[in-house]
Amino acid sequence: MSQSKLEIQMLHDRLLVREIPEKGERRSSAGLVIPDTVKMATRLVWGEVCGAGTGARHVKTGDRVLFNPEDQSEVELHAERYLVLRERDIHAVANEAPERGTGLYL
């Protein structure tokens, strides 16, 4: 998190997540450019966990997580938009630096 530590403690299995914006245009597997303005079907998005309640067992602050943008509650703190999710709403946690090489990437 780039700013100072937030003065908020999440409860139970709640997570405070900041959505990671996608980088403009994308490319299809065939190499076609898909502009940012094209609305696709509901996609899962990546976010960074900025706070985790004491009941969160598999996710911790700083993790990069995959979630459905439809399952969210928004809150604004320090003029920045955050999402409040339950741990069960997280579909995956990215492992940026695996301890042992699995060869799997998210």
C-alpha positions in Angstrom: 0.0 0.0 0.0 1.5 3.3 -1.1 -0.1 5.5 1.6 0.2 5.5 5.3 -1.3 2.6 7.3 -5.1 2.7 7.4 -6.7 3.2 10.8 -9.3 0.4 10.4 -9.5 -3.1 11.7 -11.5 -5.6 9.6 -13.6 -8.0 11.6 -14.2 -11.8 11.2 -13.4 -13.0 7.7 -13.9 -9.6 6.0 -11.2 -8.2 3.6 -10.5 -4.7 2.5 -9.4 -4.9 -1.1 -8.2 -2.3 -3.6 -9.0 -3.2 -7.2 -5.9 -3.3 -9.5 -6.9 -1.4 -12.7 -6.4 -3.3 -15.9 -3.9 -1.9 -18.4 -6.0 -0.3 -21.2 -6.2 -2.6 -24.2 -5.8 -6.4 -24.2 -4.8 -8.9 -26.9 -6.7 -12.0 -27.8 -5.0 -15.4 -28.1 -5.0 -14.8 -31.9 -3.2 -11.4 -31.5 -6.2 -9.2 -32.1 -6.2 -5.9 -30.1 -9.2 -5.5 -27.9 -9.7 -1.9 -26.9 -10.4 -0.8 -23.3 -13.8 0.5 -24.4 -15.2 -2.9 -25.3 -17.5 -4.3 -22.6 -16.9 -8.0 -22.1 -19.1 -10.4 -20.1 -18.5 -10.2 -16.4 -14.9 -11.0 -15.7 -13.1 -11.7 -12.6 -10.7 -9.0 -11.5 -7.5 -8.7 -9.5 -7.1 -6.7 -6.3 -4.7 -6.2 -3.5 -5.7 -7.0 0.1 -5.2 -3.9 2.3 -6.7 -5.3 5.4 -7.9 -8.7 6.7 -10.0 -9.6 9.7 -8.7 -12.0 12.3 -11.0 -14.8 11.0 -9.4 -14.8 7.5 -7.5 -18.0 7.3 -6.0 -18.2 3.8 -5.6 -14.5 2.8 -3.4 -11.8 4.4 -2.7 -8.2 3.9 -0.6 -7.6 0.8 -1.9 -10.7 -1.1 -3.1 -10.3 -4.7 -6.5 -11.9 -5.0 -9.0 -12.8 -7.8 -12.7 -12.0 -7.2 -16.0 -11.3 -9.0 -16.6 -7.5 -9.2 -20.3 -8.1 -8.8 -19.8 -9.5 -5.2 -18.7 -6.2 -3.6 -19.5 -3.4 -1.2 -17.7 -0.2 -1.8 -16.2 2.2 0.8 -14.1 5.3 0.3 -11.2 6.0 2.7 -8.8 8.9 2.3 -10.3 9.7 -1.1 -9.6 6.2 -2.4 -12.1 3.5 -3.4 -11.9 0.1 -1.6 -14.1 -3.0 -1.6 -15.2 -5.0 1.4 -15.4 -8.8 0.6 -15.7 -12.0 2.6 -12.9 -14.4 2.4 -15.2 -17.0 0.8 -15.8 -14.5 -2.1 -12.1 -14.8 -3.2 -11.6 -17.2 -6.0 -7.7 -17.4 -6.0 -4.6 -15.9 -4.3 -1.6 -15.2 -6.6 1.7 -16.5 -5.4 4.2 -14.0 -6.8 7.3 -15.7 -5.5 6.6 -19.4 -5.0 8.9 -21.1 -2.4 9.1 -24.2 -4.6 8.7 -24.1 -8.4 5.4 -25.4 -9.5 5.4 -24.0 -13.0 1.8 -22.7 -12.5 0.8 -19.1 -13.2 -2.4 -17.2 -12.5 
